[in-house]
Amino acid sequence: MDRRAFLKSSIASGSGIAFGAGLPWPATAASEWRRYEVVTHVELAFPKGASRLWLPLPMRADTEWHRTLGNAWSGNAMRAEVVSDGKYGVPMLYAEWSEDKVVPQLELTSRFATREHTVDPAKPRASAEQLSAADREFFTAPTEYIPTDGIVRKTAQGIVKGASGEVEKARAIYEWVVENTFRDPKVRGCGWGDIKSMLETGNLGGKCGDLNALFVGLARSVGVPARDVYGLRVAPSVHGYRSLGVGTPSVTRAQHCRAEFFAQGRGWVPVDPADVRKVALEEPPGNLALGDPKVQAARKRLFGNWEMNWLAYNMGHDIALPNSKGPKLPYLMYPNAETGGERLDQLDPDAFKYSMTAREIKA
């Protein structure tokens, strides 16, 4: 089904939504873009009275590397609509069911296009985005899990000592995170990014939600605008890294967050120190040293590059789910639900219950 038919059928069904069709594809670069479809199926097998569901949607704003092509849903919800959190504008599909004895079911289909995202930090770009004073303040501010004072600032000041400018400081922080952290497979999900506790305890193990949050917090604390970007891997890596992609259509547990920093004259620069550590731990035969050629290549590539076999959801922190009295979330990267006033475990899809699949759409 092509994009136009997809959007049309979404609207005509009466139980779907469609938005964010995106800008026309640039004719000179059409072959660079790849289209994907992600389907999320939810079935709350043991509802206890009223139930609510929140599913992250692809980010609304089109970029040079990511475009939303549309979303559609079907199911037996009594109400479903696109909502967002107040601070970051994080888009999500919200659905609710009454206390009727019905098994809540919903299927969300999202389509989007991506292409390789590369910014050379060493070279100014005439087309680079400018950052307003308000945005600079926003992207250097602390969050609940990512403070920018105390031990975070003290650590960062030691790391960037002698560095001048945003690129040099970001490079120093990136290399420090790669050198001093490790990927801990025992951490559930992607980790929550409690960087103050990591630094205070000296336990610098974690996953992407921890290690990339550490980069973001250290950068913000010394005045370098930075942000996490939360998303989902959807395809194998074309760069030869088995650990940096998915090998099957099932992407239920393929969530992955990345990071960016802003440099004057360069714009937002993609980085991913957490994936360097993922390569070191998981790339066959496993437990590779930082000096291994595969790790060295990833370390070089991931300062200024994202491979876009990945769906970007949002850049939000401290998410208050609309219509929920439950606690805030550090981020929205997984499906979330409540039933009978109880928040379900978003990191346990088998009990929740939800599944996600992805496929590439060939033109």
Helices and strands as residue ranges (DSSP letters): H 3-12, G 27-32, E 34-43, E 51-56, E 66-75, E 79-84, E 91-97, E 105-114, E 117-118, H 133-138, H 150-159, H 165-180, E 182-183, H 195-201, E 205-206, H 208-221, E 226-233, G 242-244, E 255-263, E 267-271, H 273-282, H 293-301, E 305-306, E 310-314, E 336-339, E 342-343, H 349-352, E 354-361
